[in-house]
């Protein structure tokens, strides 16, 4: 997970975490008007480290992206119950306009 209250260059400072992730969750999007954080710059930095990572932007305050996050969690749970393993990013598309980091080992 990455909050907009953190620097948008965090993926470059901690590349191992983002390289290992299947999805990056950018949280607190409702605070964007009040912080120096660019979603586009951040996602560019994320993709410089991991080209296949998916992203989800969400706000618990406004509800932005929460539905897409629940959909991903439900799909992941179904796959794990079926013994398929971690959801393949290519089989569960999340719109880039609805940018989430879930680290491998997420249960």
Protein Blocks (a to p, Z undefined) as FASTA:
>chain_A
ZZfkbcfklmmmmmmlmmmpmbdcdehklmmmmpccdfklmmmmmmmmmmmbccddddfk
nopoklmmmmmmmmmmmmmmnonopadfklmccdfklgcdddehiZZ
